[in-house]
Amino acid sequence: MMLDLKGEVNAGYEIVTQGEQSVVGYTRGKDEWVAWNYSIRDGEVEYYWGRYGTREYVYGCFNKKENGQYSGN
């Protein structure tokens, strides 16, 4: 069973979208976005390989991450 990460906060970013292997986070009031890969081990979530930028850029990275593609420029 997958943990529901929406609403969780990591490094000041609230998780607003969750996929099978990545998430999108948003910092309210600053309009800052991130797409992270994540893994869950023993109930603990680890976020890594973040891509930071505009909403459009981050959602593009999120989609690439979910499709197993490199999420760089």
Buried (B, 14 or more C-beta within 10 A) or exposed (E): EEEEBEEBEBEEBBBBBBBEBBBBBBBEEEEBBBBBBBEEEEEEBEBEBBBBBEEEBBBBBBBBBBEEEEBEE
